[in-house]
C-alpha cells in the first residue's frame, strides 16, 4: 500500500475558483489519514503560492472560506506545499513572495524523480 500522495497542480487555473477546492481538500484528508502529502504547484497554479493570491479567491462565490484557508487547513494537517522553480521567473517572483505554508522551491527533475522512483507514492494531477 502506498504511503505518500503527490498532488501535482499544473492544469488548475486560479481564475476558476471551483477548481481549487478538491485538490486542497484531498490533501487535507490524506494528511489527516497520516499519509505523507506533497502538493506541487507549477504553471498557472503556481500563482497560488504567491502571498495575497489565494487570500483573494474563493471556491464558491459568497463563501467566507478563502482558498488560502483551504491551503492552511491542508498545511496544518501535515501537507507540504512546493513551488516549481521556473515559476519564479515566469511570475517575476522571489522566494520572499511565497506564502509561509510553502515548504520551498523544487525543480522539474525533483518532481520527476519523486514520481518515478518512489514506489510508495501515488499521484493525483489537477
C-alpha positions as CSV (number, residue, x, y, z in Angstrom):
1,X,0.0,0.0,0.0
2,X,1.2,3.5,-0.8
3,X,2.3,5.8,2.0
4,X,2.7,9.0,0.1
5,X,0.4,11.2,-2.1
6,X,1.8,13.6,-4.6
7,X,-0.7,16.2,-5.8
8,X,0.6,17.9,-8.9
9,X,-1.3,21.1,-9.7
10,X,-0.3,22.0,-13.2
11,X,-3.6,22.5,-15.1
12,X,-5.6,24.1,-12.4
13,X,-6.3,27.8,-13.2
14,X,-6.7,30.0,-10.1
15,X,-9.1,32.2,-12.1
16,X,-11.6,29.3,-11.8
17,X,-12.3,29.1,-8.1
18,X,-14.4,26.0,-8.3
19,X,-11.3,24.0,-9.5
20,X,-9.4,24.8,-6.3
21,X,-11.4,23.1,-3.5
22,X,-10.9,19.4,-4.4
23,X,-7.1,19.3,-4.5
24,X,-6.6,21.1,-1.2
25,X,-9.4,19.3,0.5
26,X,-8.0,15.9,-0.7
27,X,-4.5,17.0,0.6
28,X,-6.1,17.7,4.0
29,X,-7.9,14.4,4.2
30,X,-4.8,12.4,3.1
31,X,-2.6,14.2,5.6
32,X,-5.2,13.6,8.3
33,X,-5.1,9.9,7.4
34,X,-1.3,10.0,8.2
35,X,-0.1,9.8,4.5
36,X,2.8,11.9,3.5
37,X,1.4,14.6,1.2
38,X,3.3,16.8,-1.2
39,X,1.4,19.4,-3.2
40,X,3.5,20.7,-6.1
41,X,2.2,24.0,-7.7
42,X,3.5,24.7,-11.1
43,X,2.5,26.6,-14.3
44,X,-0.5,28.8,-13.7
45,X,-1.4,27.0,-10.4
46,X,2.0,28.3,-9.1
47,X,0.4,31.7,-8.6
48,X,-1.4,30.2,-5.6
49,X,1.8,30.1,-3.6
50,X,2.3,33.9,-4.0
51,X,1.3,36.0,-1.0
52,X,-2.1,37.7,-1.5
53,X,-3.3,35.5,-4.4
54,X,-5.1,32.6,-2.6
55,X,-6.4,35.0,0.1
56,X,-8.4,36.8,-2.6
57,X,-10.0,33.6,-4.1
58,X,-13.0,31.5,-3.0
59,X,-14.1,28.1,-4.2
60,X,-17.8,29.2,-4.2
61,X,-18.9,32.8,-4.6
62,X,-20.2,34.2,-1.3
63,X,-18.3,31.7,0.8
64,X,-16.4,33.1,3.8
65,X,-13.7,30.5,3.4
66,X,-10.9,31.5,1.0
67,X,-8.6,29.2,-1.0
68,X,-5.9,30.3,1.4
69,X,-8.0,28.9,4.2
70,X,-8.0,25.5,2.4
71,X,-4.3,25.7,2.0
72,X,-3.8,26.5,5.7
73,X,-6.1,23.5,6.6
74,X,-4.0,21.1,4.5
75,X,-0.7,22.5,5.8
76,X,-1.9,22.2,9.4
77,X,-2.9,18.6,8.7
78,X,0.7,17.9,7.6
79,X,0.6,18.5,3.8
80,X,3.7,20.1,2.3
81,X,3.5,22.7,-0.5
82,X,6.2,23.2,-3.1
83,X,6.7,25.9,-5.7
84,X,8.3,25.0,-9.1
85,X,11.4,27.0,-9.7
86,X,10.7,28.1,-13.3
87,X,7.7,30.0,-11.9
88,X,10.0,32.5,-10.1
89,X,10.9,33.9,-13.5
90,X,7.5,33.4,-15.1
91,X,5.7,35.4,-12.4
92,X,8.5,37.8,-11.6
93,X,8.7,36.5,-8.0
94,X,11.4,35.8,-5.4
95,X,11.3,33.3,-2.6
96,X,10.2,36.2,-0.3
97,X,7.0,36.3,-2.3
98,X,5.9,32.8,-1.2
99,X,3.3,32.2,1.4
100,X,4.6,30.8,4.7
101,X,2.9,27.4,4.1
102,X,5.2,26.8,1.1
103,X,8.0,24.5,2.1
104,X,10.3,25.6,-0.6
105,X,11.2,25.5,-4.3
106,X,11.7,22.4,-6.4
107,X,12.8,21.9,-9.9
108,X,11.3,19.6,-12.6
109,X,13.9,17.0,-12.1
110,X,13.0,16.6,-8.4
111,X,9.3,16.3,-9.3
112,X,10.0,13.6,-11.9
113,X,12.4,11.8,-9.6
114,X,9.8,11.7,-6.8
115,X,7.1,10.4,-9.1
116,X,9.2,7.8,-11.0
117,X,11.4,6.5,-8.2
118,X,9.1,6.4,-5.2
119,X,7.2,3.1,-5.4
120,X,5.3,4.0,-2.2
121,X,3.7,7.1,-3.9
122,X,0.5,7.7,-5.8
123,X,0.0,10.8,-7.9
124,X,-3.1,13.0,-8.5
125,X,-3.0,15.7,-11.1
126,X,-5.2,18.8,-11.3
